[in-house]
Amino acid sequence: MDTVCYQNLMSRTDRPGETATLALAGVIAGVWQREVPRVGADSLARLFRRYFPGVKVESAIPCRYDALACHVFRVDEYDDLVELLLEHRSRADEDGEWLAHAIAAACMDDNHLWQDMGLPDRADLSALLHEHFRTLFDKNTANMKWKKFFYKQLCARAEINICKAPSCAVCIDHKVCFGPEQ
């Protein structure tokens, strides 16, 4: 994560305690530094005006304006994740749309989702999902790790079973999908 970018964003927000602000700042200063976000220039400008007034998009996301210096997301996978999240938005507003793109972008990184979003812990991510994507949150009844859960949802939608066992309870990889995230 680009800590200078993150600090700049957080110093310009009037919503410093909101989990959505922390998540958006974390993704902007993290994965969006390397990957071109598929949000659209006008929508991205509105996001900045709402959450980080006074910060210019091109100063926070240089990648957005110099796409040759960055690679683009795994487009199909990213789009599928955004679609899944948008279907489960609690409210049909731009906040949910921006967060869907931020979450999908963070899913492209290698750490736990809460880490890739720059959040303090998994509980903050869960609270964010509970507030903005309630029906999807409610489906995770076994408290599966969020990235694993999202991809399991995508596989179920495509009628693809990639699991080795007939149920999670008897799977030898249970601890990979469930358990603590430090």
Contact map, one row per residue, 1 for C-alpha under 8 A:
11100100000000000000000001001110000000000000000000000000000000000000000000000000000000000000000000000000000000000000010000000000000000000000000000000000000000000000000000000000000000
11111100000000000000000000001100100000000000000000000000000000000000000000000000000000000000000000000000000000000000000000000000000000000000000000000000000000000000000000000000000000
11111110000000000000000000001000000000000000000000000000000000000000000000000000000000000000000000000000000000000000000000000000000000000000000000000000000000000000000000000000000000
01111111000000000000000000000000000000000000000000000000000000000000000000000000000000000000000000000000000000000000000000000000000000000000000000000000000000000000000000000000000000
01111111100000000000000000001000000000000000000000000000000100000000000000000000000000000000000000000000000000000000000000000000000000000000000000000000000000000000000000000000000000
11111111110000000000000011011000000000000000000000000000000000000000000000000000000000000000000000000000000000000000000000000000000000000000000000000000000000000000000000000000000000
00111111111000000000000000000000000000000000000000000000000000000000000000000000000000000000000000000000000000000000000000000000000000000000000000000000000000000000000000000000000000
00011111111100000000000000000000000000000000000000000010000000000000000000000000000000000000000000000000000000000000000000000000000000000000000000000000000000000000000000000000000000
00001111111110000000000010000000000000000000000000010010000100000000000000000000000000000000000000000000000000000000000000000000000000000000000000000000000000000000000000000000000000
00000111111110010000010010000000000000000000000000010000000000000000000000000000000000000000000000000000000000000000000000000000000000000000000000000000000000000000000000000000000000
00000011111110000000000000000000000000000000000000000000000000000000000000000000000000000000000000000000000000000000000000000000000000000000000000000000000000000000000000000000000000
00000001111111000000000000000000000000000000000000011110000000000000000000000000000000000000000000000000000000000000000000000000000000000000000000000000000000000000000000000000000000
00000000111111110000100000000000000000000000000000111000000000000000000000000000000000000000000000000000000000000000000000000000000000000000000000000000000000000000000000000000000000
00000000000111110000000000000000000000000000000000110000000000000000000000000000000000000000000000000000000000000000000000000000000000000000000000000000000000000000000000000000000000
00000000000011111100100000000000000000000000000000100000000000000000000000000000000000000000000000000000000000000000000000000000000000000000000000000000000000000000000000000000000000
00000000010011111100110000000000000000000000000000000000000000000000000000000000000000000000000000000000000000000000000000000000000000000000000000000000000000000000000000000000000000
00000000000000111110110000000000000000000000000000000000000000000000000000000000000000000000000000000000000000000000000000000000000000000000000000000000000000000000000000000000000000
00000000000000111111110000000000000000000000000000000000000000000000000000000000000000000000000000000000000000000000000000000000000000000000000000000000000000000000000000000000000000
00000000000000001111111000000000000000000000000000000000000000000000000000000000000000000000000000000000000000000000001000011011000000000000000000000000000000000000000000000000000000
00000000000000000111111100000000000000000000000000000000000000000000000000000000000000000000000000100000000000000000000000000001000000000000000000000000000000000000000000000000000000
00000000000010111111111110000000000000000000000000100000000000000000000000000000000000000000000000000000000000000000000000000000000000000000000000000000000000000000000000000000000000
00000000010000011111111111000000000000000000000000000000000000000000000000000000000000000000000000000000000000000000011000000000000000000000000000000000000000000000000000000000000000
00000000000000000011111111100000000000000000000000000000000000000000000000000000000000000000000000100100000000000000111000000000000000000000000000000000000000000000000000000000000000
00000000000000000001111111110000000000000000000000000000000000000000000000000000000000000000000000100100000000000000100000000000000000000000000000000000000000000000000000000000000000
00000100110000000000111111111000000000000000000000000000000000000000000000000000000000000000000000000000000000000000010000000000000000000000000000000000000000000000000000000000000000
10000100000000000000011111111100000000000000000000000000000000000000000000000000000000000000000000000000000000000001111000000000000000000000000000000000000000000000000000000000000000
00000000000000000000001111111111000000000000000000000000000000000000000000000000000000000000000000000100110000000001110000000000000000000000000000000000000000000000000000000000000000
00000100000000000000000111111111100000000000000000000000000110000000000000000000000000000000000000000000000000000000000000000000000000000000000000000000000000000000000000000000000000
11101100000000000000000011111111100000000000000000000000000110000000000000000000000000000000000000000000000000000000000000000000000000000000000000000000000000000000000000000000000000
11000000000000000000000001111111110000000000000000000000000000000000000000000000000000000000000000000000000000000001110000000000000000000000000000000000000000000000000000000000000000
10000000000000000000000000111111111000000000000000000000000000000000000000000000000000000000000000000000110010000001000000000000000000000000000000000000000000000000000000000000000000
00000000000000000000000000111111111110000000000000000000000010100000000000000000000000000000000000000000100000000000000000000000000000000000000000000000000000000000000000000000000000
01000000000000000000000000011111111100000000000000000000000011100000000000000000000000000000000000000000000000000000000000000000000000000000000000000000000000000000000000000000000000
00000000000000000000000000000111111100000000000000000000000000100000011000000000000000000000000000000000000000000000000000000000000000000000000000000000000000000000000000000000000000
00000000000000000000000000000011111110000000000000000000000000110000011110000000000000000000000000000000000000000000000000000000000000000000000000000000000000000000000000000000000000
00000000000000000000000000000001111111000000000000000000000000110010011110000000000000000000000000000000000000000000000000000000000000000000000000000000000000000000000000000000000000
00000000000000000000000000000001001111110000000000000000000000010000000110000000000000000000000000001000100000000000000000000000000000000000000000000000000000000000000000000000000000
00000000000000000000000000000000000111110000000000000000000000000000000000000000000000000000000000001000000000000000000000000000000000000000000000000000000000000000000000000000000000
00000000000000000000000000000000000011111011000000000000000000000000000000000000000000000000000001001000000000000000000000000000000000000000000000000000000000000000000000000000000000
00000000000000000000000000000000000011111111000000000000000000000000000000000000000000000000000000000000000000000000000000000000000000000000000000000000000000000000000000000000000000
00000000000000000000000000000000000000111111100000000000000000000000000000000000000000000000000000000000000000000000000000000000000000000000000000000000000000000000000000000000000000
00000000000000000000000000000000000000011111110000000000000000000000000000000000000000000000000000000000000000000000000000000000000000000000000000000000000000000000000000000000000000
00000000000000000000000000000000000000111111111000000000000000000000000000000000000000000000000000000000000000000000000000000000000000000000000000000000000000000000000000000000000000
00000000000000000000000000000000000000111111111100000000100000000000000000000000000000000000000000000000000000000000000000000000000000000000000000000000000000000000000000000000000000
00000000000000000000000000000000000000001111111110000000100000000000000000000000000000000000000000000000000000000000000000000000000000000000000000000000000000000000000000000000000000
00000000000000000000000000000000000000000111111111000000000000000000000000000000000000000000000000000000000000000000000000000000000000000000000000000000000000000000000000000000000000
00000000000000000000000000000000000000000011111111110000000000000000000000000000000000000000001001000000000000000000000000000000000000000000000000000000000000000000000000000000000000
00000000000000000000000000000000000000000001111111111111100000000000000000000000000000000000000000000000000000000000000000000000000000000000000000000000000000000000000000000000000000
00000000000000000000000000000000000000000000111111111110000000000000000000000000000000000000000000000000000000000000000000000000000000000000000000000000000000000000000000000000000000
00000000000000000000000000000000000000000000011111111000000000000000000000000000000000000000000000000000000000000000000000000000000000000000000000000000000000000000000000000000000000
00000000000011100000100000000000000000000000001111111000000000000000000000000000000000000000000000000000000000000000000000000000000000000000000000000000000000000000000000000000000000
00000000110111000000000000000000000000000000001111111110000000000000000000000000000000000000000000000000000000000000000000000000000000000000000000000000000000000000000000000000000000
00000000000110000000000000000000000000000000000111111110000000000000000000000000000000000000000000000000000000000000000000000000000000000000000000000000000000000000000000000000000000
00000000000100000000000000000000000000000000000110011111000000000000000000000000000000000000000000000000000000000000000000000000000000000000000000000000000000000000000000000000000000
00000001100100000000000000000000000000000000000110011111101100000000000000000000000000000000000000000000000000000000000000000000000000000000000000000000000000000000000000000000000000
00000000000000000000000000000000000000000000000100000111111100000000000000000000000000000000000000000000000000000000000000000000000000000000000000000000000000000000000000000000000000
00000000000000000000000000000000000000000001100100000011111111000000000000000000000000000000000000000000000000000000000000000000000000000000000000000000000000000000000000000000000000
00000000000000000000000000000000000000000000000000000001111111011000000000000000000000000000000000000000000000000000000000000000000000000000000000000000000000000000000000000000000000
00000000000000000000000000000000000000000000000000000011111111000000000000000000000000000000000000000000000000000000000000000000000000000000000000000000000000000000000000000000000000
00001000100000000000000000011000000000000000000000000011111111000000000000000000000000000000000000000000000000000000000000000000000000000000000000000000000000000000000000000000000000
00000000000000000000000000011001100000000000000000000000111111111000000000000000000000000000000000000000000000000000000000000000000000000000000000000000000000000000000000000000000000
00000000000000000000000000000000100000000000000000000000111111111100000000000000000000000000000000000000000000000000000000000000000000000000000000000000000000000000000000000000000000
00000000000000000000000000000001111100000000000000000000000011111110110000000000000000000000000000000000000000000000000000000000000000000000000000000000000000000000000000000000000000
00000000000000000000000000000000001110000000000000000000010011111110000000000000000000000000000000000000000000000000000000000000000000000000000000000000000000000000000000000000000000
00000000000000000000000000000000000000000000000000000000010011111110000000000000000000000000000000000000000000000000000000000000000000000000000000000000000000000000000000000000000000
00000000000000000000000000000000000000000000000000000000000001111111110000000000000000000000000000000000000000000000000000000000000000000000000000000000000000000000000000000000000000
00000000000000000000000000000000000100000000000000000000000000111111111000000000000000000000000000000000000000000000000000000000000000000000000000000000000000000000000000000000000000
00000000000000000000000000000000000000000000000000000000000000000111111000000000000000000000000000000000000000000000000000000000000000000000000000000000000000000000000000000000000000
00000000000000000000000000000000000000000000000000000000000000100111111000000000000000000000000000000000000000000000000000000000000000000000000000000000000000000000000000000000000000
00000000000000000000000000000000011100000000000000000000000000100111111100000000000000000000000000000000000000000000000000000000000000000000000000000000000000000000000000000000000000
00000000000000000000000000000000011100000000000000000000000000000011111110000000000000000000000000000000000000000000000000000000000000000000000000000000000000000000000000000000000000
00000000000000000000000000000000001110000000000000000000000000000000011111100000000000000000000000000000000000000000000000000000000000000000000000000000000000000000000000000000000000
00000000000000000000000000000000001110000000000000000000000000000000001111100100000000000000000000000000100100000000000000000000000000000000000000000000000000000000000000000000000000
00000000000000000000000000000000000000000000000000000000000000000000000111111100000000000000000000000000000100000000000000000000000000000000000000000000000000000000000000000000000000
00000000000000000000000000000000000000000000000000000000000000000000000111111110000000000000000000000000000000000000000000000000000000000000000000000000000000000000000000000000000000
00000000000000000000000000000000000000000000000000000000000000000000000001111111000000000000000000000000000000000000000000000000000000000000000000000000000000000000000000000000000000
00000000000000000000000000000000000000000000000000000000000000000000000001111111100000000000000000000000000000000000000000000000000000000000000000000000000000000000000000000000000000
00000000000000000000000000000000000000000000000000000000000000000000000011111111110000000000000000000001100100000000000000000000000000000000000000000000000000000000000000000000000000
00000000000000000000000000000000000000000000000000000000000000000000000000111111111000000000000000000001000000000000000000000000000000000000000000000000000000000000000000000000000000
00000000000000000000000000000000000000000000000000000000000000000000000000011111111100000000000000000000000000000000000000000000000000000000000000000000010000000000000000000000000000
00000000000000000000000000000000000000000000000000000000000000000000000000001111111110000000000000010001000000000000000000000000000000000000000000000100010000000000000000000000000000
00000000000000000000000000000000000000000000000000000000000000000000000000000111111111000000000000011011000000000000000000000000000000000000000000000000000000000000000000000000000000
00000000000000000000000000000000000000000000000000000000000000000000000000000011111111100000000000000000000000000000000000000000000000000000000000000000000000000000000000000000000000
00000000000000000000000000000000000000000000000000000000000000000000000000000001111111110000000000000000000000000000000000000000000000000000000000000000010000000000000000000000000000
00000000000000000000000000000000000000000000000000000000000000000000000000000000111111111000000000010000000000000000000000000000000010010000000000000000000000000000000000000000000000
00000000000000000000000000000000000000000000000000000000000000000000000000000000011111111000000110010000000000000000000000000000000000000000000000000000000000000000000000000000000000
00000000000000000000000000000000000000000000000000000000000000000000000000000000001111111000000000000000000000000000000000000000000000000000000000000000000000000000000000000000000000
00000000000000000000000000000000000000000000000000000000000000000000000000000000000111111100000000000000000000000000000000000000000011110000000000000000000000000000000000000000000000
00000000000000000000000000000000000000000000000000000000000000000000000000000000000011111111000100000000000000000000000000000000000111100000000000000000000000000000000000000000000000
00000000000000000000000000000000000000000000000000000000000000000000000000000000000000011111000100000000000000000000000000000000001111100000000000000000000000000000000000000000000000
00000000000000000000000000000000000000000000000000000000000000000000000000000000000000001111100100000000000000000000000000000000000100000000000000000000000000000000000000000000000000
00000000000000000000000000000000000000000000000000000000000000000000000000000000000000001111110110000000000000000000000000000000000000000000000000000000000000000000000000000000000000
00000000000000000000000000000000000000000000000000000000000000000000000000000000000000000011111110000000000000000000000000000000000000000000000000000000000000000000000000000000000000
00000000000000000000000000000000000000000000000000000000000000000000000000000000000000000001111111000000000000000000000000000000000000000000000000000000000000000000000000000000000000
00000000000000000000000000000000000000000000001000000000000000000000000000000000000000000000111111100000000000000000000000000000000000000000000000000000000000000000000000000000000000
00000000000000000000000000000000000000000000000000000000000000000000000000000000000001001111111111110000000000000000000000000000000110000000000000000000000000000000000000000000000000
00000000000000000000000000000000000000000000000000000000000000000000000000000000000001000001111111111000000000000000000000000000000000000000000000000000000000000000000000000000000000
00000000000000000000000000000000000000100000001000000000000000000000000000000000000000000000011111111100000000000000000000000000000000000000000000000000000000000000000000000000000000
00000000000000000001001100000000000000000000000000000000000000000000000000000000000000000000001111111110000000000000000000000000000000000000000000000000000000000000000000000000000000
00000000000000000000000000000000000000000000000000000000000000000000000000000000110011000000000111111111000000000000000000000000000000000000000000000000000000000000000000000000000000
00000000000000000000000000000000000011100000000000000000000000000000000000000000010000000000000011111111100000000000000000000000000000000000000000000000000000000000000000000000000000
00000000000000000000001100100000000000000000000000000000000000000000000000000000000000000000000001111111110000000000100000000000000000000000000000000000000000000000000000000000000000
00000000000000000000000000000000000000000000000000000000000000000000000000000000010000000000000000111111111000001000100000000000000000000000000000000000000000000000000000000000000000
00000000000000000000000000000000000000000000000000000000000000000000000000000110110000000000000000011111111100000000000000000000000000000000000000000000000000000000000000000000000000
00000000000000000000000000100011000010000000000000000000000000000000000010000100000000000000000000001111111110000000000000000000000000000000000000000000000000000000000000000000000000
00000000000000000000000000100010000000000000000000000000000000000000000000000000000000000000000000000111111110001001100000000000000000000000000000000000000000000000000000000000000000
00000000000000000000000000000000000000000000000000000000000000000000000000000000000000000000000000000011111111001001000000000000000000000000000000100000000000000000000000000000000000
00000000000000000000000000000000000000000000000000000000000000000000000011000100000000000000000000000001111111000000000000000000000000000000000000000000000000000000000000000000000000
00000000000000000000000000000010000000000000000000000000000000000000000000000000000000000000000000000000111111101001000000000000000000000000000000000000000000000000000000000000000000
00000000000000000000000000000000000000000000000000000000000000000000000000000000000000000000000000000000001111110001000000000000000000000000000000000000000000000000000000000000000000
00000000000000000000000000000000000000000000000000000000000000000000000000000000000000000000000000000000000011111011000000000000000000000000000000000000000000000000000000000000000000
00000000000000000000000000000000000000000000000000000000000000000000000000000000000000000000000000000000000001111111000000000000000000000000000010100000000000000000000000000000000010
00000000000000000000000000000000000000000000000000000000000000000000000000000000000000000000000000000010011010111111100000001000000000000000000001100000000000000000000000000000000000
00000000000000000000000000000000000000000000000000000000000000000000000000000000000000000000000000000000000000011111111111011000000000000000000000000000000000000000000000000000000000
00000000000000000000000000000000000000000000000000000000000000000000000000000000000000000000000000000000000000111111111110000000000000000000000000000000000000000000000000000000000000
00000000000000000000000001100110000000000000000000000000000000000000000000000000000000000000000000000000011011111111111000000000000000000000000000000000000000000000000000000000000000
00000000000000000000001101100100000000000000000000000000000000000000000000000000000000000000000000000110010000001111111000000000000000000000000000000000000000000000000000000000000000
10000000000000000000011011100100000000000000000000000000000000000000000000000000000000000000000000000000000000000111111100000000000000000000000000000000000000000000000000000000000000
00000000000000000010011001000000000000000000000000000000000000000000000000000000000000000000000000000000000000000111111111011000000000000000000000000000000000000000000000000000000000
00000000000000000000000000000000000000000000000000000000000000000000000000000000000000000000000000000000000000000110011111010000000000000000000000000000000000000000000000000000000000
00000000000000000000000000000000000000000000000000000000000000000000000000000000000000000000000000000000000000000110001111111000000000000000000000000000000000000000000000000000000000
00000000000000000000000000000000000000000000000000000000000000000000000000000000000000000000000000000000000000000100001111111100000000000000000000000000000000000000000000000000000010
00000000000000000000000000000000000000000000000000000000000000000000000000000000000000000000000000000000000000000000000011111110000000000000000000000000000000000000000000000000000000
00000000000000000010000000000000000000000000000000000000000000000000000000000000000000000000000000000000000000000100001111111111000000000000000000000000000000000000000000000000000000
00000000000000000010000000000000000000000000000000000000000000000000000000000000000000000000000000000000000000001100001011111111100000000000000000000000000000000000000000000000000000
00000000000000000000000000000000000000000000000000000000000000000000000000000000000000000000000000000000000000000000000001111111110000001000000000000000000000000000000000000000000000
00000000000000000010000000000000000000000000000000000000000000000000000000000000000000000000000000000000000000000000000000111111111000000000000000000000000000000000000000000000000000
00000000000000000011000000000000000000000000000000000000000000000000000000000000000000000000000000000000000000000000000000011111111110000000000000000000000000000000000000000000000000
00000000000000000000000000000000000000000000000000000000000000000000000000000000000000000000000000000000000000000000000000001111111111011000000000000000000000000000000000000000000000
00000000000000000000000000000000000000000000000000000000000000000000000000000000000000000000000000000000000000000000000000000111111111001100000000000000000000000000000000000000000000
00000000000000000000000000000000000000000000000000000000000000000000000000000000000000000100000000000000000000000000000000000011111111000000000000000000000000000000000000000000000000
00000000000000000000000000000000000000000000000000000000000000000000000000000000000000001110000100000000000000000000000000000001111111000000000000000000000000000000000000000000000000
00000000000000000000000000000000000000000000000000000000000000000000000000000000000010011100000100000000000000000000000000000001111111111000000000000000000000000000000000000000000000
00000000000000000000000000000000000000000000000000000000000000000000000000000000000000011100000000000000000000000000000000000000111111111100000000000000000000000000000000000000000000
00000000000000000000000000000000000000000000000000000000000000000000000000000000000000011100000000000000000000000000000000000000000011111110000000000000000000000000000000000000000000
00000000000000000000000000000000000000000000000000000000000000000000000000000000000010010000000000000000000000000000000000000000100011111111000000000000000000000000000000000000000000
00000000000000000000000000000000000000000000000000000000000000000000000000000000000000000000000000000000000000000000000000000100110011111111000000000000000000000000000000000000000000
00000000000000000000000000000000000000000000000000000000000000000000000000000000000000000000000000000000000000000000000000000000010001111111100000000000000000000000000000000000000000
00000000000000000000000000000000000000000000000000000000000000000000000000000000000000000000000000000000000000000000000000000000000000111111100000000000000000000000000000000000000000
00000000000000000000000000000000000000000000000000000000000000000000000000000000000000000000000000000000000000000000000000000000000000011111111100001000000000000000000000000000000000
00000000000000000000000000000000000000000000000000000000000000000000000000000000000000000000000000000000000000000000000000000000000000000111111100000000000000000000000000000000000000
00000000000000000000000000000000000000000000000000000000000000000000000000000000000000000000000000000000000000000000000000000000000000000001111100000000000000000000000000000000000000
00000000000000000000000000000000000000000000000000000000000000000000000000000000000000000000000000000000000000000000000000000000000000000001111110000000000000000000000000000000010000
00000000000000000000000000000000000000000000000000000000000000000000000000000000000000000000000000000000000000000000000000000000000000000001111111011000000000000000000000000000111000
00000000000000000000000000000000000000000000000000000000000000000000000000000000000000000000000000000000000000010000000000000000000000000000001111111000000000000000000000000000111000
00000000000000000000000000000000000000000000000000000000000000000000000000000000000000000000000000000000000000001000000000000000000000000000000111111100000000000000000000000000000000
00000000000000000000000000000000000000000000000000000000000000000000000000000000000000000000000000000000001000011000000000000000000000000000000011111110000000000000000000000000000000
00000000000000000000000000000000000000000000000000000000000000000000000000000000000000000000000000000000000000000000000000000000000000000000000111111111000000000000000000000000100000
00000000000000000000000000000000000000000000000000000000000000000000000000000000000000000000000000000000000000000000000000000000000000000001000111111111100000000000000000000000000000
00000000000000000000000000000000000000000000000000000000000000000000000000000000100000000000000000000000000000000000000000000000000000000000000001111111110000000000000000000000000000
00000000000000000000000000000000000000000000000000000000000000000000000000000000000000000000000000000000000000000000000000000000000000000000000000111111111000000000000000000000000000
00000000000000000000000000000000000000000000000000000000000000000000000000000000000000000000000000000000000000000000000000000000000000000000000000011111111100000000000000000000000000
00000000000000000000000000000000000000000000000000000000000000000000000000000000000000000000000000000000000000000000000000000000000000000000000000001111111110000000000000000000000000
00000000000000000000000000000000000000000000000000000000000000000000000000000001100100000000000000000000000000000000000000000000000000000000000000000111111111000000000000000000000000
00000000000000000000000000000000000000000000000000000000000000000000000000000000000000000000000000000000000000000000000000000000000000000000000000000011111111111100000000000000000000
00000000000000000000000000000000000000000000000000000000000000000000000000000000000000000000000000000000000000000000000000000000000000000000000000000001111111111000000000000000000000
00000000000000000000000000000000000000000000000000000000000000000000000000000000000000000000000000000000000000000000000000000000000000000000000000000000111111110000000000000000000000
00000000000000000000000000000000000000000000000000000000000000000000000000000000000000000000000000000000000000000000000000000000000000000000000000000000011111110000000000000000000000
00000000000000000000000000000000000000000000000000000000000000000000000000000000000000000000000000000000000000000000000000000000000000000000000000000000001111111000000000000000000000
00000000000000000000000000000000000000000000000000000000000000000000000000000000000000000000000000000000000000000000000000000000000000000000000000000000001111111100000000000000000000
00000000000000000000000000000000000000000000000000000000000000000000000000000000000000000000000000000000000000000000000000000000000000000000000000000000001100111110000000000000000000
00000000000000000000000000000000000000000000000000000000000000000000000000000000000000000000000000000000000000000000000000000000000000000000000000000000001000011111000000000000000000
00000000000000000000000000000000000000000000000000000000000000000000000000000000000000000000000000000000000000000000000000000000000000000000000000000000000000001111110000000000000000
00000000000000000000000000000000000000000000000000000000000000000000000000000000000000000000000000000000000000000000000000000000000000000000000000000000000000000111110000100000000000
00000000000000000000000000000000000000000000000000000000000000000000000000000000000000000000000000000000000000000000000000000000000000000000000000000000000000000011111101110000000000
00000000000000000000000000000000000000000000000000000000000000000000000000000000000000000000000000000000000000000000000000000000000000000000000000000000000000000011111101100000000000
00000000000000000000000000000000000000000000000000000000000000000000000000000000000000000000000000000000000000000000000000000000000000000000000000000000000000000000111111100000000000
00000000000000000000000000000000000000000000000000000000000000000000000000000000000000000000000000000000000000000000000000000000000000000000000000000000000000000000111111100100000000
00000000000000000000000000000000000000000000000000000000000000000000000000000000000000000000000000000000000000000000000000000000000000000000000000000000000000000000001111100100000000
00000000000000000000000000000000000000000000000000000000000000000000000000000000000000000000000000000000000000000000000000000000000000000000000000000000000000000000111111110100000000
00000000000000000000000000000000000000000000000000000000000000000000000000000000000000000000000000000000000000000000000000000000000000000000000000000000000000000001111111111100000000
00000000000000000000000000000000000000000000000000000000000000000000000000000000000000000000000000000000000000000000000000000000000000000000000000000000000000000000100001111110000000
00000000000000000000000000000000000000000000000000000000000000000000000000000000000000000000000000000000000000000000000000000000000000000000000000000000000000000000000000111111100000
00000000000000000000000000000000000000000000000000000000000000000000000000000000000000000000000000000000000000000000000000000000000000000000000000000000000000000000000111111111110000
00000000000000000000000000000000000000000000000000000000000000000000000000000000000000000000000000000000000000000000000000000000000000000000000000000000000000000000000000011111111000
00000000000000000000000000000000000000000000000000000000000000000000000000000000000000000000000000000000000000000000000000000000000000000000000000000000000000000000000000001111111000
00000000000000000000000000000000000000000000000000000000000000000000000000000000000000000000000000000000000000000000000000000000000000000000000110010000000000000000000000001111111000
00000000000000000000000000000000000000000000000000000000000000000000000000000000000000000000000000000000000000000000000000000000000000000000001110000000000000000000000000000111111100
00000000000000000000000000000000000000000000000000000000000000000000000000000000000000000000000000000000000000000000000000000000000000000000000110000000000000000000000000000011111110
00000000000000000000000000000000000000000000000000000000000000000000000000000000000000000000000000000000000000000000000000000000000000000000000000000000000000000000000000000000011111
00000000000000000000000000000000000000000000000000000000000000000000000000000000000000000000000000000000000000010000000001000000000000000000000000000000000000000000000000000000001111
00000000000000000000000000000000000000000000000000000000000000000000000000000000000000000000000000000000000000000000000000000000000000000000000000000000000000000000000000000000000111
